[in-house]
Amino acid sequence: MQLDNQIKNLRKEIKSANSIMQMEELKCRKRVLRRLGFTTATDVIDMKGRVACEISTGDELLLTEMIFNGAFNDLTVDQTCSLLSCFVFEEKVQFLFFSFSLLIAAGTNFFLFFFFFLNRVNSSQN
């Protein structure tokens, strides 16, 4: 009987710990969305957030940032298709692969934008 009570108490503690970890992760995600302008200070979804919600493939945040910062404005149709093909994948992978030679050929300032974006996301997670 006492062993059963200990098991129940330990399970409750594990559930509580998991809940706290999920809340911390949620706070970090909300902070990233606020800093990137996808939500307001009161966590209401802005226009950028609505656009990101409509993107169903690839990295929604990065693609939305690219759209709103005009990364596609000076590209030809072929370059745009090639660049967007970097974001289409069939399974989740640990690292996204980008064709940097394509980005250089496109003549965009995508490198600076990409590293600025990663820096902002990483600083929000710390």
N, C-alpha and C positions, 0 to 999 in steps of 0.2 A: 504494500500500500504506500509506504513512504517513498519507495523507488519510483512508483508511478507519479507521485506528486512532484518529485524532483525532475522527472522527464518533462512533465507538463510545464513546469516553471522555466526550464531551459529552452523549451520550444517557444515560449512567450518572449523570453529574452532575445532569442535569435530573430523572431519576427520584428521586435522593436528595433533591434540594431539594423536590420535590412531596411526598415521604414525610414530610419534616420539617414542612412546612406542615400536612399533614393531622394529624400528631400534636399540633401546637399547637392546632388547632381542636378536636380531641377532648378535650384537657385543659380547654379553656375550657368546652366543653359539659358535661363531667363536673362541673366546679366549679359551674356554674349549677344542675345537678340536685341537688348536695349542699346548696347554700345554700338552695334552695327546699324541701328535705326530701323529695325524690323518691328519693334513695338515701342510704345510710349513709356514714360516713367511709371504709368499706372498699369502697365502690361496689356494695353489695348493694341491690337494688331494694326499697323500702319499699312500704307500702300505697298511698300517693299515686302512686308510680311505676306500680304495677299498674293503678290506675284510669286513669291517663293512657294506658297501653298499650291500654286497651279503647276509648278514644275514637278514632274513625276519621275524624272530620270536624272541620275548624276548628282552632283553636289548642289543642292538647291540654294544654299546661301552664297556660294561663290558665283554661280551663274546669275543670280539676281544682282549681286554687286557689279558684275560685269555689264549687265544690261543697263543699270542705272548710272554707271560711270562711263558709258559710251564706248565700251571696248569693241563693239561690233560696227561702229559708225563708219570707219574708214576701210573696212575689209570688203573684198569682193565676195560674191556669192560662194565661189569655190573655197576661199579662205575661211569664210564663216562656217561652211559645212565641215571643213577639215577640223577646225578648232572645236566645234560642237561634238564631233565624233570622239574626241578625247574624253568626253564626259559620259558617253554611253557605255555601259558595261552590263554583263549578264549576271554577275554575282558580286557580292561585297568583297573588296580586297583591302588589304592593310594600307597600301599606298596607291595613290592615283598616279598614272604615268602620263606625262604631258610631252608632246613633241616640241621641245624648245626650239629646234631649227625652224619649225613651222611658225612659231610665234615670232621669231626674229624676222623671217621672211615676210610676215604680215606687216611688219613695221609699226607695231603697236607698243605702247608702254606697258604691256601686260605683265612683264617681269616685275616691275616696280609695284604695280597694283597687286599682283599675286602675293608677293612677299609682305606688303603692307597689310593685306587681308589676313595672312597667316599670323603676323605679329599681333594684330588686334585680337584675333581669336585666342591665341596662346596667352596673351596678357590677361584676358578676361577669365581664363580658366584657373589662373593662379590666385 
